[in-house]
C-alpha cells in the first residue's frame, strides 16, 4: 500500500515538473562578457559587499591581494609545522 502511494506521489510530482517546464517561457541567453569586464565586474561586486559591510574605506583589489598573501603565509606555516612534527617523530 505504501509503495502504491509513493508511486502515485512520484507520478504526480513528475507530471507537475513536466507541466512547469513546458509552460514557463525560456529566458533569452545572457551575452558573454569579455574577460577584462568579468574581472572588473567581480571587483565591483566585491566593492559592493565591502560597502554593505561598512568597510568602504577598503579597496577590493587590496582585499584580494591581502587574502592571497595571508593564504600563502598560512600554507607555508602549515607545511613548516608538518615537517617539524614529522622530524620529531623520526627522532623519537
C-alpha positions as CSV (number, residue, x, y, z in Angstrom):
1,X,0.0,0.0,0.0
2,X,2.8,2.4,0.9
3,X,4.6,1.6,-2.4
4,X,1.4,2.4,-4.4
5,X,1.1,5.8,-2.6
6,X,4.7,6.5,-3.2
7,X,4.3,5.7,-6.9
8,X,1.3,7.9,-7.2
9,X,3.1,10.8,-5.5
10,X,6.1,10.3,-7.7
11,X,3.9,10.3,-10.8
12,X,2.1,13.4,-9.6
13,X,5.4,15.2,-9.0
14,X,6.8,14.2,-12.3
15,X,3.7,15.5,-14.1
16,X,3.9,18.7,-12.1
17,X,7.6,19.3,-13.1
18,X,6.9,18.4,-16.7
19,X,4.0,20.9,-16.9
20,X,6.1,23.6,-15.1
21,X,8.9,23.1,-17.6
22,X,6.6,23.1,-20.6
23,X,4.6,26.2,-19.6
24,X,7.4,28.5,-18.3
25,X,8.8,30.6,-21.2
26,X,12.5,30.2,-21.8
27,X,14.8,33.1,-21.0
28,X,17.0,34.6,-23.7
29,X,20.6,33.6,-23.3
30,X,22.8,36.1,-21.5
31,X,25.5,37.9,-23.5
32,X,29.1,36.7,-22.9
33,X,31.2,39.3,-21.3
34,X,34.9,39.7,-22.2
35,X,37.4,38.5,-19.6
36,X,38.5,42.0,-18.7
37,X,35.0,43.2,-18.0
38,X,34.4,40.0,-16.0
39,X,37.3,40.8,-13.6
40,X,36.2,44.4,-13.2
41,X,32.6,43.2,-12.6
42,X,33.8,40.8,-9.9
43,X,35.8,43.5,-8.2
44,X,32.8,45.9,-8.4
45,X,30.7,43.1,-6.8
46,X,33.3,42.8,-4.0
47,X,33.3,46.5,-3.6
48,X,29.5,46.4,-3.1
49,X,29.9,43.7,-0.4
50,X,32.5,45.9,1.3
51,X,30.2,48.9,1.3
52,X,27.4,46.8,2.7
53,X,29.7,45.5,5.4
54,X,30.6,49.2,6.2
55,X,34.2,48.7,5.1
56,X,34.0,51.2,2.3
57,X,37.5,52.6,3.0
58,X,39.0,49.2,1.9
59,X,39.6,48.8,-1.8
60,X,38.6,45.5,-3.4
61,X,42.0,44.9,-5.0
62,X,43.7,45.3,-1.7
63,X,41.3,42.7,-0.1
64,X,42.1,40.2,-2.9
65,X,45.9,40.7,-2.6
66,X,45.8,40.6,1.2
67,X,43.8,37.4,1.1
68,X,46.2,35.7,-1.3
69,X,49.2,36.8,0.8
70,X,47.6,35.6,4.0
71,X,46.7,32.2,2.4
72,X,50.3,31.8,1.2
73,X,51.7,32.6,4.6
74,X,49.3,30.2,6.4
75,X,50.2,27.5,3.9
76,X,53.9,27.9,4.5
77,X,53.4,27.8,8.2
78,X,51.3,24.7,7.9
79,X,53.9,23.0,5.8
80,X,56.7,24.0,8.2
81,X,54.7,22.7,11.2
82,X,54.1,19.4,9.3
83,X,57.8,19.0,8.7
84,X,58.7,19.8,12.3
85,X,56.1,17.3,13.5
86,X,57.5,14.5,11.2
87,X,61.1,15.2,12.2
88,X,60.2,14.9,15.9
89,X,58.5,11.6,15.2
90,X,61.6,10.3,13.4
91,X,63.9,11.4,16.2
92,X,61.8,9.7,18.9
